[in-house]
């Protein structure tokens, strides 16, 4: 059976861990780790929404992954253009 509370609590925990990782992520020098920190939070939000509606969870996962990845790649490329040590 599909136990809703396991997925809900797992999503809440992943969202909190991903948010904290994203807050402390700019101190990390590796850009891949920064992207993974945002992906953990988006997976947590998707798990929370999975308890309510499968389509809503899928669309949220796709949208947050694409938007976060584009923003981070743009920020990393701008920092490299400015000569910062990324």
HTML snippet that shows the backbone in 3Dmol.js (N, CA, C, O; Angstrom):
<script src="https://3Dmol.org/build/3Dmol-min.js"></script>
<div id="view" style="width:600px;height:400px;position:relative"></div>
<script>
const pdb = `
ATOM      1  N   UNK A   1       0.833  -1.186   0.000  1.00  0.00           N
ATOM      2  CA  UNK A   1       0.000   0.000   0.000  1.00  0.00           C
ATOM      3  C   UNK A   1       0.881   1.254   0.000  1.00  0.00           C
ATOM      4  O   UNK A   1       2.056   1.229   0.366  1.00  0.00           O
ATOM      5  N   UNK A   2       0.271   2.308  -0.414  1.00  0.00           N
ATOM      6  CA  UNK A   2       0.938   3.607  -0.494  1.00  0.00           C
ATOM      7  C   UNK A   2       0.705   4.349   0.821  1.00  0.00           C
ATOM      8  O   UNK A   2      -0.360   4.927   1.036  1.00  0.00           O
ATOM      9  N   UNK A   3       1.702   4.326   1.688  1.00  0.00           N
ATOM     10  CA  UNK A   3       1.572   5.000   2.971  1.00  0.00           C
ATOM     11  C   UNK A   3       1.936   6.474   2.792  1.00  0.00           C
ATOM     12  O   UNK A   3       3.084   6.820   2.514  1.00  0.00           O
ATOM     13  N   UNK A   4       0.944   7.316   2.955  1.00  0.00           N
ATOM     14  CA  UNK A   4       1.102   8.747   2.677  1.00  0.00           C
ATOM     15  C   UNK A   4       2.053   9.409   3.662  1.00  0.00           C
ATOM     16  O   UNK A   4       2.830  10.285   3.284  1.00  0.00           O
ATOM     17  N   UNK A   5       1.997   9.003   4.906  1.00  0.00           N
ATOM     18  CA  UNK A   5       2.778   9.711   5.916  1.00  0.00           C
ATOM     19  C   UNK A   5       4.277   9.472   5.772  1.00  0.00           C
ATOM     20  O   UNK A   5       5.073  10.352   6.100  1.00  0.00           O
ATOM     21  N   UNK A   6       4.673   8.304   5.290  1.00  0.00           N
ATOM     22  CA  UNK A   6       6.102   8.053   5.064  1.00  0.00           C
ATOM     23  C   UNK A   6       6.640   9.007   4.013  1.00  0.00           C
ATOM     24  O   UNK A   6       7.710   9.586   4.197  1.00  0.00           O
ATOM     25  N   UNK A   7       5.918   9.181   2.912  1.00  0.00           N
ATOM     26  CA  UNK A   7       6.369  10.071   1.837  1.00  0.00           C
ATOM     27  C   UNK A   7       6.293  11.533   2.261  1.00  0.00           C
ATOM     28  O   UNK A   7       7.144  12.338   1.883  1.00  0.00           O
ATOM     29  N   UNK A   8       5.278  11.875   3.043  1.00  0.00           N
ATOM     30  CA  UNK A   8       5.143  13.260   3.505  1.00  0.00           C
ATOM     31  C   UNK A   8       6.301  13.638   4.425  1.00  0.00           C
ATOM     32  O   UNK A   8       6.921  14.685   4.242  1.00  0.00           O
ATOM     33  N   UNK A   9       6.593  12.798   5.403  1.00  0.00           N
ATOM     34  CA  UNK A   9       7.680  13.105   6.334  1.00  0.00           C
ATOM     35  C   UNK A   9       9.047  13.035   5.656  1.00  0.00           C
ATOM     36  O   UNK A   9       9.938  13.821   5.979  1.00  0.00           O
ATOM     37  N   UNK A  10       9.219  12.111   4.728  1.00  0.00           N
ATOM     38  CA  UNK A  10      10.466  12.052   3.970  1.00  0.00           C
ATOM     39  C   UNK A  10      10.659  13.320   3.144  1.00  0.00           C
ATOM     40  O   UNK A  10      11.767  13.849   3.059  1.00  0.00           O
ATOM     41  N   UNK A  11       9.583  13.804   2.539  1.00  0.00           N
ATOM     42  CA  UNK A  11       9.649  15.043   1.765  1.00  0.00           C
ATOM     43  C   UNK A  11       9.976  16.245   2.615  1.00  0.00           C
ATOM     44  O   UNK A  11      10.745  17.114   2.203  1.00  0.00           O
ATOM     45  N   UNK A  12       9.397  16.303   3.804  1.00  0.00           N
ATOM     46  CA  UNK A  12       9.679  17.424   4.705  1.00  0.00           C
ATOM     47  C   UNK A  12      11.140  17.402   5.141  1.00  0.00           C
ATOM     48  O   UNK A  12      11.797  18.443   5.176  1.00  0.00           O
ATOM     49  N   UNK A  13      11.646  16.224   5.469  1.00  0.00           N
ATOM     50  CA  UNK A  13      13.050  16.108   5.888  1.00  0.00           C
ATOM     51  C   UNK A  13      13.991  16.473   4.744  1.00  0.00           C
ATOM     52  O   UNK A  13      14.965  17.195   4.954  1.00  0.00           O
ATOM     53  N   UNK A  14      13.710  15.982   3.533  1.00  0.00           N
ATOM     54  CA  UNK A  14      14.561  16.317   2.383  1.00  0.00           C
ATOM     55  C   UNK A  14      14.502  17.805   2.051  1.00  0.00           C
ATOM     56  O   UNK A  14      15.509  18.397   1.664  1.00  0.00           O
ATOM     57  N   UNK A  15      13.336  18.402   2.200  1.00  0.00           N
ATOM     58  CA  UNK A  15      13.218  19.839   1.939  1.00  0.00           C
ATOM     59  C   UNK A  15      14.036  20.648   2.930  1.00  0.00           C
ATOM     60  O   UNK A  15      14.701  21.611   2.547  1.00  0.00           O
ATOM     61  N   UNK A  16      13.994  20.275   4.182  1.00  0.00           N
ATOM     62  CA  UNK A  16      14.771  20.998   5.199  1.00  0.00           C
ATOM     63  C   UNK A  16      16.270  20.809   4.972  1.00  0.00           C
ATOM     64  O   UNK A  16      17.036  21.770   5.040  1.00  0.00           O
ATOM     65  N   UNK A  17      16.687  19.569   4.701  1.00  0.00           N
ATOM     66  CA  UNK A  17      18.108  19.308   4.463  1.00  0.00           C
ATOM     67  C   UNK A  17      18.592  20.017   3.199  1.00  0.00           C
ATOM     68  O   UNK A  17      19.682  20.589   3.183  1.00  0.00           O
ATOM     69  N   UNK A  18      17.784  19.979   2.145  1.00  0.00           N
ATOM     70  CA  UNK A  18      18.154  20.659   0.901  1.00  0.00           C
ATOM     71  C   UNK A  18      18.214  22.160   1.041  1.00  0.00           C
ATOM     72  O   UNK A  18      19.072  22.812   0.446  1.00  0.00           O
ATOM     73  N   UNK A  19      17.298  22.716   1.832  1.00  0.00           N
ATOM     74  CA  UNK A  19      17.307  24.162   2.056  1.00  0.00           C
ATOM     75  C   UNK A  19      18.537  24.580   2.846  1.00  0.00           C
ATOM     76  O   UNK A  19      19.178  25.580   2.521  1.00  0.00           O
ATOM     77  N   UNK A  20      18.863  23.827   3.869  1.00  0.00           N
ATOM     78  CA  UNK A  20      20.072  24.147   4.637  1.00  0.00           C
ATOM     79  C   UNK A  20      21.328  23.971   3.788  1.00  0.00           C
ATOM     80  O   UNK A  20      22.267  24.760   3.895  1.00  0.00           O
ATOM     81  N   UNK A  21      21.348  22.942   2.948  1.00  0.00           N
ATOM     82  CA  UNK A  21      22.483  22.755   2.045  1.00  0.00           C
ATOM     83  C   UNK A  21      22.619  23.870   1.030  1.00  0.00           C
ATOM     84  O   UNK A  21      23.730  24.260   0.671  1.00  0.00           O
ATOM     85  N   UNK A  22      21.488  24.386   0.566  1.00  0.00           N
ATOM     86  CA  UNK A  22      21.522  25.495  -0.383  1.00  0.00           C
ATOM     87  C   UNK A  22      21.976  26.782   0.299  1.00  0.00           C
ATOM     88  O   UNK A  22      22.673  27.596  -0.308  1.00  0.00           O
ATOM     89  N   UNK A  23      21.588  26.966   1.545  1.00  0.00           N
ATOM     90  CA  UNK A  23      22.024  28.168   2.278  1.00  0.00           C
ATOM     91  C   UNK A  23      23.530  28.158   2.512  1.00  0.00           C
ATOM     92  O   UNK A  23      24.183  29.196   2.406  1.00  0.00           O
ATOM     93  N   UNK A  24      24.078  27.001   2.828  1.00  0.00           N
ATOM     94  CA  UNK A  24      25.515  26.913   3.042  1.00  0.00           C
ATOM     95  C   UNK A  24      26.259  26.539   1.774  1.00  0.00           C
ATOM     96  O   UNK A  24      27.486  26.438   1.790  1.00  0.00           O
ATOM     97  N   UNK A  25      25.553  26.332   0.684  1.00  0.00           N
ATOM     98  CA  UNK A  25      26.143  25.928  -0.589  1.00  0.00           C
ATOM     99  C   UNK A  25      27.099  26.920  -1.205  1.00  0.00           C
ATOM    100  O   UNK A  25      28.093  26.497  -1.795  1.00  0.00           O
ATOM    101  N   UNK A  26      26.856  28.238  -1.104  1.00  0.00           N
ATOM    102  CA  UNK A  26      27.805  29.177  -1.725  1.00  0.00           C
ATOM    103  C   UNK A  26      29.215  29.091  -1.155  1.00  0.00           C
ATOM    104  O   UNK A  26      30.161  29.532  -1.808  1.00  0.00           O
ATOM    105  N   UNK A  27      29.385  28.538   0.038  1.00  0.00           N
ATOM    106  CA  UNK A  27      30.717  28.353   0.596  1.00  0.00           C
ATOM    107  C   UNK A  27      31.453  27.174  -0.021  1.00  0.00           C
ATOM    108  O   UNK A  27      32.658  27.017   0.176  1.00  0.00           O
ATOM    109  N   UNK A  28      30.732  26.350  -0.763  1.00  0.00           N
ATOM    110  CA  UNK A  28      31.325  25.172  -1.401  1.00  0.00           C
ATOM    111  C   UNK A  28      31.911  25.596  -2.747  1.00  0.00           C
ATOM    112  O   UNK A  28      31.281  26.339  -3.500  1.00  0.00           O
ATOM    113  N   UNK A  29      33.105  25.125  -3.038  1.00  0.00           N
ATOM    114  CA  UNK A  29      33.769  25.527  -4.286  1.00  0.00           C
ATOM    115  C   UNK A  29      33.317  24.725  -5.499  1.00  0.00           C
ATOM    116  O   UNK A  29      33.443  25.198  -6.628  1.00  0.00           O
ATOM    117  N   UNK A  30      32.801  23.538  -5.293  1.00  0.00           N
ATOM    118  CA  UNK A  30      32.422  22.664  -6.404  1.00  0.00           C
ATOM    119  C   UNK A  30      31.019  23.014  -6.899  1.00  0.00           C
ATOM    120  O   UNK A  30      30.068  22.941  -6.121  1.00  0.00           O
ATOM    121  N   UNK A  31      30.863  23.392  -8.176  1.00  0.00           N
ATOM    122  CA  UNK A  31      29.541  23.757  -8.689  1.00  0.00           C
ATOM    123  C   UNK A  31      28.565  22.584  -8.727  1.00  0.00           C
ATOM    124  O   UNK A  31      27.355  22.790  -8.630  1.00  0.00           O
ATOM    125  N   UNK A  32      29.062  21.376  -8.863  1.00  0.00           N
ATOM    126  CA  UNK A  32      28.176  20.210  -8.903  1.00  0.00           C
ATOM    127  C   UNK A  32      27.501  20.012  -7.553  1.00  0.00           C
ATOM    128  O   UNK A  32      26.329  19.642  -7.494  1.00  0.00           O
ATOM    129  N   UNK A  33      28.226  20.253  -6.476  1.00  0.00           N
ATOM    130  CA  UNK A  33      27.648  20.127  -5.140  1.00  0.00           C
ATOM    131  C   UNK A  33      26.573  21.179  -4.934  1.00  0.00           C
ATOM    132  O   UNK A  33      25.561  20.901  -4.290  1.00  0.00           O
ATOM    133  N   UNK A  34      26.764  22.369  -5.458  1.00  0.00           N
ATOM    134  CA  UNK A  34      25.747  23.417  -5.349  1.00  0.00           C
ATOM    135  C   UNK A  34      24.458  23.006  -6.053  1.00  0.00           C
ATOM    136  O   UNK A  34      23.361  23.218  -5.536  1.00  0.00           O
ATOM    137  N   UNK A  35      24.600  22.420  -7.229  1.00  0.00           N
ATOM    138  CA  UNK A  35      23.420  21.985  -7.971  1.00  0.00           C
ATOM    139  C   UNK A  35      22.714  20.851  -7.242  1.00  0.00           C
ATOM    140  O   UNK A  35      21.485  20.818  -7.184  1.00  0.00           O
ATOM    141  N   UNK A  36      23.486  19.919  -6.685  1.00  0.00           N
ATOM    142  CA  UNK A  36      22.873  18.811  -5.947  1.00  0.00           C
ATOM    143  C   UNK A  36      22.136  19.295  -4.705  1.00  0.00           C
ATOM    144  O   UNK A  36      21.115  18.715  -4.335  1.00  0.00           O
ATOM    145  N   UNK A  37      22.630  20.340  -4.058  1.00  0.00           N
ATOM    146  CA  UNK A  37      21.934  20.877  -2.890  1.00  0.00           C
ATOM    147  C   UNK A  37      20.553  21.400  -3.261  1.00  0.00           C
ATOM    148  O   UNK A  37      19.602  21.207  -2.503  1.00  0.00           O
ATOM    149  N   UNK A  38      20.424  22.050  -4.398  1.00  0.00           N
ATOM    150  CA  UNK A  38      19.100  22.539  -4.799  1.00  0.00           C
ATOM    151  C   UNK A  38      18.213  21.409  -5.268  1.00  0.00           C
ATOM    152  O   UNK A  38      16.995  21.474  -5.103  1.00  0.00           O
ATOM    153  N   UNK A  39      18.792  20.379  -5.847  1.00  0.00           N
ATOM    154  CA  UNK A  39      17.993  19.250  -6.313  1.00  0.00           C
ATOM    155  C   UNK A  39      17.402  18.469  -5.145  1.00  0.00           C
ATOM    156  O   UNK A  39      16.294  17.944  -5.258  1.00  0.00           O
ATOM    157  N   UNK A  40      18.113  18.382  -4.035  1.00  0.00           N
ATOM    158  CA  UNK A  40      17.583  17.677  -2.862  1.00  0.00           C
ATOM    159  C   UNK A  40      16.335  18.385  -2.357  1.00  0.00           C
ATOM    160  O   UNK A  40      15.353  17.734  -2.001  1.00  0.00           O
ATOM    161  N   UNK A  41      16.367  19.705  -2.325  1.00  0.00           N
ATOM    162  CA  UNK A  41      15.183  20.448  -1.877  1.00  0.00           C
ATOM    163  C   UNK A  41      14.020  20.281  -2.844  1.00  0.00           C
ATOM    164  O   UNK A  41      12.875  20.164  -2.407  1.00  0.00           O
ATOM    165  N   UNK A  42      14.284  20.266  -4.138  1.00  0.00           N
ATOM    166  CA  UNK A  42      13.187  20.115  -5.101  1.00  0.00           C
ATOM    167  C   UNK A  42      12.592  18.711  -5.059  1.00  0.00           C
ATOM    168  O   UNK A  42      11.391  18.545  -5.271  1.00  0.00           O
ATOM    169  N   UNK A  43      13.409  17.707  -4.788  1.00  0.00           N
ATOM    170  CA  UNK A  43      12.880  16.350  -4.637  1.00  0.00           C
ATOM    171  C   UNK A  43      12.017  16.263  -3.381  1.00  0.00           C
ATOM    172  O   UNK A  43      10.996  15.576  -3.379  1.00  0.00           O
ATOM    173  N   UNK A  44      12.414  16.947  -2.324  1.00  0.00           N
ATOM    174  CA  UNK A  44      11.605  16.971  -1.106  1.00  0.00           C
ATOM    175  C   UNK A  44      10.248  17.612  -1.326  1.00  0.00           C
ATOM    176  O   UNK A  44       9.233  17.115  -0.838  1.00  0.00           O
ATOM    177  N   UNK A  45      10.228  18.714  -2.060  1.00  0.00           N
ATOM    178  CA  UNK A  45       8.946  19.362  -2.369  1.00  0.00           C
ATOM    179  C   UNK A  45       8.092  18.457  -3.251  1.00  0.00           C
ATOM    180  O   UNK A  45       6.874  18.395  -3.087  1.00  0.00           O
ATOM    181  N   UNK A  46       8.721  17.767  -4.172  1.00  0.00           N
ATOM    182  CA  UNK A  46       7.971  16.848  -5.032  1.00  0.00           C
ATOM    183  C   UNK A  46       7.380  15.689  -4.237  1.00  0.00           C
ATOM    184  O   UNK A  46       6.265  15.252  -4.523  1.00  0.00           O
ATOM    185  N   UNK A  47       8.109  15.188  -3.245  1.00  0.00           N
ATOM    186  CA  UNK A  47       7.567  14.119  -2.407  1.00  0.00           C
ATOM    187  C   UNK A  47       6.381  14.594  -1.569  1.00  0.00           C
ATOM    188  O   UNK A  47       5.430  13.845  -1.344  1.00  0.00           O
ATOM    189  N   UNK A  48       6.447  15.839  -1.113  1.00  0.00           N
ATOM    190  CA  UNK A  48       5.312  16.384  -0.366  1.00  0.00           C
ATOM    191  C   UNK A  48       4.103  16.489  -1.276  1.00  0.00           C
ATOM    192  O   UNK A  48       2.999  16.114  -0.881  1.00  0.00           O
ATOM    193  N   UNK A  49       4.292  16.994  -2.487  1.00  0.00           N
ATOM    194  CA  UNK A  49       3.175  17.131  -3.412  1.00  0.00           C
ATOM    195  C   UNK A  49       2.713  15.783  -3.958  1.00  0.00           C
ATOM    196  O   UNK A  49       1.584  15.667  -4.433  1.00  0.00           O
ATOM    197  N   UNK A  50       3.567  14.767  -3.898  1.00  0.00           N
ATOM    198  CA  UNK A  50       3.181  13.429  -4.340  1.00  0.00           C
ATOM    199  C   UNK A  50       2.070  12.857  -3.470  1.00  0.00           C
ATOM    200  O   UNK A  50       1.280  12.030  -3.924  1.00  0.00           O
ATOM    201  N   UNK A  51       2.013  13.295  -2.236  1.00  0.00           N
ATOM    202  CA  UNK A  51       0.946  12.831  -1.341  1.00  0.00           C
ATOM    203  C   UNK A  51      -0.413  13.343  -1.787  1.00  0.00           C
ATOM    204  O   UNK A  51      -1.439  12.756  -1.442  1.00  0.00           O
ATOM    205  N   UNK A  52      -0.435  14.417  -2.541  1.00  0.00           N
ATOM    206  CA  UNK A  52      -1.701  15.025  -2.944  1.00  0.00           C
ATOM    207  C   UNK A  52      -2.082  14.694  -4.379  1.00  0.00           C
ATOM    208  O   UNK A  52      -3.224  14.325  -4.653  1.00  0.00           O
ATOM    209  N   UNK A  53      -1.129  14.827  -5.294  1.00  0.00           N
ATOM    210  CA  UNK A  53      -1.456  14.633  -6.701  1.00  0.00           C
ATOM    211  C   UNK A  53      -0.176  14.262  -7.457  1.00  0.00           C
ATOM    212  O   UNK A  53       0.840  14.945  -7.324  1.00  0.00           O
ATOM    213  N   UNK A  54      -0.219  13.200  -8.237  1.00  0.00           N
ATOM    214  CA  UNK A  54       0.966  12.730  -8.950  1.00  0.00           C
ATOM    215  C   UNK A  54       1.383  13.683 -10.062  1.00  0.00           C
ATOM    216  O   UNK A  54       2.577  13.909 -10.259  1.00  0.00           O
ATOM    217  N   UNK A  55       0.440  14.238 -10.779  1.00  0.00           N
ATOM    218  CA  UNK A  55       0.764  15.158 -11.867  1.00  0.00           C
ATOM    219  C   UNK A  55       1.385  16.439 -11.329  1.00  0.00           C
ATOM    220  O   UNK A  55       2.333  16.966 -11.910  1.00  0.00           O
ATOM    221  N   UNK A  56       0.859  16.929 -10.237  1.00  0.00           N
ATOM    222  CA  UNK A  56       1.400  18.133  -9.622  1.00  0.00           C
ATOM    223  C   UNK A  56       2.834  17.902  -9.148  1.00  0.00           C
ATOM    224  O   UNK A  56       3.679  18.787  -9.285  1.00  0.00           O
ATOM    225  N   UNK A  57       3.113  16.742  -8.602  1.00  0.00           N
ATOM    226  CA  UNK A  57       4.469  16.423  -8.152  1.00  0.00           C
ATOM    227  C   UNK A  57       5.439  16.346  -9.326  1.00  0.00           C
ATOM    228  O   UNK A  57       6.560  16.847  -9.239  1.00  0.00           O
ATOM    229  N   UNK A  58       5.020  15.729 -10.410  1.00  0.00           N
ATOM    230  CA  UNK A  58       5.888  15.609 -11.580  1.00  0.00           C
ATOM    231  C   UNK A  58       6.186  16.970 -12.195  1.00  0.00           C
ATOM    232  O   UNK A  58       7.333  17.255 -12.539  1.00  0.00           O
ATOM    233  N   UNK A  59       5.181  17.802 -12.335  1.00  0.00           N
ATOM    234  CA  UNK A  59       5.389  19.130 -12.905  1.00  0.00           C
ATOM    235  C   UNK A  59       6.269  19.994 -12.009  1.00  0.00           C
ATOM    236  O   UNK A  59       7.090  20.767 -12.501  1.00  0.00           O
ATOM    237  N   UNK A  60       6.101  19.867 -10.707  1.00  0.00           N
ATOM    238  CA  UNK A  60       6.933  20.628  -9.784  1.00  0.00           C
ATOM    239  C   UNK A  60       8.386  20.183  -9.861  1.00  0.00           C
ATOM    240  O   UNK A  60       9.296  21.012  -9.852  1.00  0.00           O
ATOM    241  N   UNK A  61       8.599  18.895  -9.935  1.00  0.00           N
ATOM    242  CA  UNK A  61       9.966  18.372 -10.036  1.00  0.00           C
ATOM    243  C   UNK A  61      10.648  18.867 -11.305  1.00  0.00           C
ATOM    244  O   UNK A  61      11.802  19.295 -11.264  1.00  0.00           O
ATOM    245  N   UNK A  62       9.953  18.814 -12.414  1.00  0.00           N
ATOM    246  CA  UNK A  62      10.535  19.250 -13.686  1.00  0.00           C
ATOM    247  C   UNK A  62      10.820  20.752 -13.655  1.00  0.00           C
ATOM    248  O   UNK A  62      11.897  21.193 -14.056  1.00  0.00           O
ATOM    249  N   UNK A  63       9.864  21.521 -13.185  1.00  0.00           N
ATOM    250  CA  UNK A  63      10.018  22.981 -13.193  1.00  0.00           C
ATOM    251  C   UNK A  63      11.134  23.440 -12.263  1.00  0.00           C
ATOM    252  O   UNK A  63      11.958  24.267 -12.654  1.00  0.00           O
ATOM    253  N   UNK A  64      11.173  22.919 -11.041  1.00  0.00           N
ATOM    254  CA  UNK A  64      12.207  23.371 -10.113  1.00  0.00           C
ATOM    255  C   UNK A  64      13.592  22.916 -10.539  1.00  0.00           C
ATOM    256  O   UNK A  64      14.566  23.644 -10.348  1.00  0.00           O
ATOM    257  N   UNK A  65      13.694  21.744 -11.102  1.00  0.00           N
ATOM    258  CA  UNK A  65      15.000  21.266 -11.555  1.00  0.00           C
ATOM    259  C   UNK A  65      15.540  22.125 -12.693  1.00  0.00           C
ATOM    260  O   UNK A  65      16.710  22.509 -12.688  1.00  0.00           O
ATOM    261  N   UNK A  66      14.699  22.417 -13.648  1.00  0.00           N
ATOM    262  CA  UNK A  66      15.138  23.214 -14.794  1.00  0.00           C
ATOM    263  C   UNK A  66      15.490  24.640 -14.372  1.00  0.00           C
ATOM    264  O   UNK A  66      16.528  25.167 -14.771  1.00  0.00           O
ATOM    265  N   UNK A  67      14.643  25.253 -13.581  1.00  0.00           N
ATOM    266  CA  UNK A  67      14.880  26.643 -13.179  1.00  0.00           C
ATOM    267  C   UNK A  67      16.128  26.771 -12.313  1.00  0.00           C
ATOM    268  O   UNK A  67      16.954  27.655 -12.541  1.00  0.00           O
ATOM    269  N   UNK A  68      16.270  25.895 -11.325  1.00  0.00           N
ATOM    270  CA  UNK A  68      17.457  25.963 -10.454  1.00  0.00           C
ATOM    271  C   UNK A  68      18.736  25.694 -11.217  1.00  0.00           C
ATOM    272  O   UNK A  68      19.750  26.351 -10.983  1.00  0.00           O
ATOM    273  N   UNK A  69      18.701  24.746 -12.117  1.00  0.00           N
ATOM    274  CA  UNK A  69      19.895  24.430 -12.899  1.00  0.00           C
ATOM    275  C   UNK A  69      20.286  25.597 -13.801  1.00  0.00           C
ATOM    276  O   UNK A  69      21.467  25.929 -13.901  1.00  0.00           O
ATOM    277  N   UNK A  70      19.321  26.215 -14.452  1.00  0.00           N
ATOM    278  CA  UNK A  70      19.627  27.361 -15.316  1.00  0.00           C
ATOM    279  C   UNK A  70      20.187  28.533 -14.521  1.00  0.00           C
ATOM    280  O   UNK A  70      21.135  29.183 -14.960  1.00  0.00           O
ATOM    281  N   UNK A  71      19.612  28.805 -13.363  1.00  0.00           N
ATOM    282  CA  UNK A  71      20.092  29.919 -12.545  1.00  0.00           C
ATOM    283  C   UNK A  71      21.513  29.662 -12.057  1.00  0.00           C
ATOM    284  O   UNK A  71      22.361  30.553 -12.104  1.00  0.00           O
ATOM    285  N   UNK A  72      21.769  28.452 -11.593  1.00  0.00           N
ATOM    286  CA  UNK A  72      23.104  28.158 -11.084  1.00  0.00           C
ATOM    287  C   UNK A  72      24.158  28.140 -12.187  1.00  0.00           C
ATOM    288  O   UNK A  72      25.269  28.628 -11.981  1.00  0.00           O
ATOM    289  N   UNK A  73      23.829  27.587 -13.354  1.00  0.00           N
ATOM    290  CA  UNK A  73      24.797  27.602 -14.451  1.00  0.00           C
ATOM    291  C   UNK A  73      25.088  29.028 -14.902  1.00  0.00           C
ATOM    292  O   UNK A  73      26.228  29.351 -15.233  1.00  0.00           O
ATOM    293  N   UNK A  74      24.081  29.873 -14.919  1.00  0.00           N
ATOM    294  CA  UNK A  74      24.291  31.277 -15.292  1.00  0.00           C
ATOM    295  C   UNK A  74      25.162  31.989 -14.264  1.00  0.00           C
ATOM    296  O   UNK A  74      26.051  32.761 -14.623  1.00  0.00           O
ATOM    297  N   UNK A  75      24.907  31.729 -12.992  1.00  0.00           N
ATOM    298  CA  UNK A  75      25.710  32.364 -11.945  1.00  0.00           C
ATOM    299  C   UNK A  75      27.155  31.881 -11.991  1.00  0.00           C
ATOM    300  O   UNK A  75      28.082  32.671 -11.810  1.00  0.00           O
ATOM    301  N   UNK A  76      27.346  30.600 -12.229  1.00  0.00           N
ATOM    302  CA  UNK A  76      28.706  30.065 -12.288  1.00  0.00           C
ATOM    303  C   UNK A  76      29.455  30.616 -13.497  1.00  0.00           C
ATOM    304  O   UNK A  76      30.635  30.950 -13.397  1.00  0.00           O
ATOM    305  N   UNK A  77      28.778  30.711 -14.634  1.00  0.00           N
ATOM    306  CA  UNK A  77      29.450  31.249 -15.818  1.00  0.00           C
ATOM    307  C   UNK A  77      29.774  32.729 -15.663  1.00  0.00           C
ATOM    308  O   UNK A  77      30.803  33.192 -16.154  1.00  0.00           O
ATOM    309  N   UNK A  78      28.904  33.476 -14.984  1.00  0.00           N
ATOM    310  CA  UNK A  78      29.199  34.905 -14.738  1.00  0.00           C
ATOM    311  C   UNK A  78      30.393  35.071 -13.807  1.00  0.00           C
ATOM    312  O   UNK A  78      31.222  35.960 -14.003  1.00  0.00           O
ATOM    313  N   UNK A  79      30.479  34.212 -12.794  1.00  0.00           N
ATOM    314  CA  UNK A  79      31.612  34.287 -11.896  1.00  0.00           C
ATOM    315  C   UNK A  79      32.921  33.932 -12.604  1.00  0.00           C
ATOM    316  O   UNK A  79      33.960  34.531 -12.329  1.00  0.00           O
ATOM    317  N   UNK A  80      32.868  32.965 -13.507  1.00  0.00           N
ATOM    318  CA  UNK A  80      34.082  32.604 -14.244  1.00  0.00           C
ATOM    319  C   UNK A  80      34.467  33.702 -15.216  1.00  0.00           C
ATOM    320  O   UNK A  80      35.658  33.914 -15.444  1.00  0.00           O
ATOM    321  N   UNK A  81      33.500  34.413 -15.803  1.00  0.00           N
ATOM    322  CA  UNK A  81      33.823  35.533 -16.681  1.00  0.00           C
ATOM    323  C   UNK A  81      34.483  36.659 -15.925  1.00  0.00           C
ATOM    324  O   UNK A  81      35.351  37.346 -16.464  1.00  0.00           O
ATOM    325  N   UNK A  82      34.082  36.857 -14.679  1.00  0.00           N
ATOM    326  CA  UNK A  82      34.658  37.927 -13.867  1.00  0.00           C
ATOM    327  C   UNK A  82      36.030  37.529 -13.316  1.00  0.00           C
ATOM    328  O   UNK A  82      36.742  38.361 -12.754  1.00  0.00           O
ATOM    329  N   UNK A  83      36.393  36.276 -13.477  1.00  0.00           N
ATOM    330  CA  UNK A  83      37.706  35.837 -13.017  1.00  0.00           C
ATOM    331  C   UNK A  83      37.722  35.315 -11.603  1.00  0.00           C
ATOM    332  O   UNK A  83      38.793  35.122 -11.028  1.00  0.00           O
ATOM    333  N   UNK A  84      36.566  35.084 -11.034  1.00  0.00           N
ATOM    334  CA  UNK A  84      36.521  34.569  -9.660  1.00  0.00           C
ATOM    335  C   UNK A  84      36.906  33.096  -9.668  1.00  0.00           C
ATOM    336  O   UNK A  84      36.714  32.385 -10.654  1.00  0.00           O
ATOM    337  N   UNK A  85      37.451  32.663  -8.546  1.00  0.00           N
ATOM    338  CA  UNK A  85      37.831  31.256  -8.402  1.00  0.00           C
ATOM    339  C   UNK A  85      36.607  30.454  -7.962  1.00  0.00           C
ATOM    340  O   UNK A  85      36.227  30.471  -6.791  1.00  0.00           O
ATOM    341  N   UNK A  86      35.997  29.754  -8.913  1.00  0.00           N
ATOM    342  CA  UNK A  86      34.764  29.029  -8.616  1.00  0.00           C
ATOM    343  C   UNK A  86      35.076  27.593  -8.333  1.00  0.00           C
ATOM    344  O   UNK A  86      34.169  26.807  -8.058  1.00  0.00           O
TER     345      UNK A  86
END
`;
const viewer = $3Dmol.createViewer("view");
viewer.addModel(pdb, "pdb");
viewer.setStyle({}, {cartoon: {color: "spectrum"}});
viewer.zoomTo();
viewer.render();
</script>
